[in-house]
Amino acid sequence: MSDQPVVVDARGLRCPLPVVRLAQAVADLPAGSVVVVRATDPAAQHDVPAWARMRGHEWLGAEPDEPDGLRLTVRIGPSGSAGPSVGRPRVVP
């Protein structure tokens, strides 16, 4: 685990893409990793904390980001705490 956060640049992307990019970024990160999502979509300030809660991660908060965005910070939870399967694709043969 690195002391530096992983930064997901989702500026200019609209819902649901900031959360999609966040989910892709954390797929292979170890528990305890910190991820910062830089977003300009106002919906991200609600979507990212909800995603973190549903997946068993720790929501660390939001702060303003220049010029018109937010920095949304999440700490990755223990492996195996992926939370409920809400939003996960279902494979149908």
PLY file of the C-alpha trace (Angstrom):
ply
format ascii 1.0
element vertex 93
property float x
property float y
property float z
element edge 92
property int vertex1
property int vertex2
end_header
0.00 0.00 0.00
1.34 3.41 -0.98
1.25 6.50 1.21
0.10 8.48 -1.82
-3.58 8.33 -2.74
-4.69 6.97 -6.08
-6.27 9.85 -8.02
-9.21 9.22 -10.34
-9.71 12.18 -12.67
-13.42 12.22 -13.46
-13.63 15.94 -14.20
-15.98 16.65 -17.07
-17.71 13.26 -16.76
-21.40 12.98 -15.91
-23.19 10.42 -13.78
-22.61 7.49 -13.61
-19.09 7.72 -15.06
-17.30 9.12 -11.96
-18.44 6.08 -9.95
-17.68 3.71 -12.84
-14.12 5.08 -13.03
-13.77 4.82 -9.25
-14.91 1.19 -9.29
-12.42 0.38 -12.05
-9.59 2.08 -10.16
-10.15 0.19 -6.90
-10.56 -3.26 -8.46
-6.98 -4.32 -7.72
-6.09 -2.04 -4.80
-5.29 -3.48 -1.38
-7.39 -2.72 1.69
-6.44 0.56 3.30
-5.61 2.28 0.02
-6.92 5.82 -0.30
-8.58 6.96 -3.52
-9.37 10.57 -4.42
-11.98 11.20 -7.10
-11.72 14.60 -8.77
-15.18 15.37 -10.16
-17.12 18.31 -11.55
-20.51 16.56 -11.73
-22.55 17.72 -8.70
-24.17 14.25 -8.47
-20.78 12.75 -7.55
-20.98 14.31 -4.07
-23.92 11.96 -3.40
-22.97 9.02 -5.62
-19.42 8.43 -4.35
-20.32 8.23 -0.62
-23.29 5.96 -1.44
-21.05 3.71 -3.54
-18.48 3.54 -0.72
-21.13 2.63 1.85
-22.66 -0.07 -0.37
-19.25 -1.61 -1.08
-17.97 -1.63 2.51
-15.42 1.15 2.04
-14.82 4.13 4.32
-16.05 7.54 3.16
-13.42 10.10 4.23
-15.11 13.24 2.93
-15.17 15.91 0.26
-13.41 19.20 -0.23
-13.52 21.85 -2.94
-11.24 21.35 -5.92
-10.24 24.07 -8.33
-11.77 25.45 -10.39
-15.33 24.12 -10.04
-15.08 20.63 -8.71
-14.75 18.41 -5.68
-12.15 16.04 -4.29
-14.01 13.02 -2.90
-11.94 10.66 -0.75
-12.53 6.98 0.04
-10.44 4.40 1.94
-10.74 0.91 0.51
-12.20 -1.62 2.94
-10.92 -5.11 3.64
-10.94 -7.49 0.71
-14.07 -9.51 0.68
-16.17 -6.59 1.93
-17.44 -5.69 -1.49
-20.90 -5.17 -0.06
-24.14 -6.20 -1.72
-24.27 -6.93 -5.40
-26.24 -3.76 -6.14
-25.19 -2.38 -9.49
-23.11 -5.39 -10.47
-23.87 -6.89 -13.84
-25.70 -10.17 -13.78
-24.56 -12.76 -16.29
-27.39 -14.65 -17.86
-26.49 -17.62 -20.09
0 1
1 2
2 3
3 4
4 5
5 6
6 7
7 8
8 9
9 10
10 11
11 12
12 13
13 14
14 15
15 16
16 17
17 18
18 19
19 20
20 21
21 22
22 23
23 24
24 25
25 26
26 27
27 28
28 29
29 30
30 31
31 32
32 33
33 34
34 35
35 36
36 37
37 38
38 39
39 40
40 41
41 42
42 43
43 44
44 45
45 46
46 47
47 48
48 49
49 50
50 51
51 52
52 53
53 54
54 55
55 56
56 57
57 58
58 59
59 60
60 61
61 62
62 63
63 64
64 65
65 66
66 67
67 68
68 69
69 70
70 71
71 72
72 73
73 74
74 75
75 76
76 77
77 78
78 79
79 80
80 81
81 82
82 83
83 84
84 85
85 86
86 87
87 88
88 89
89 90
90 91
91 92
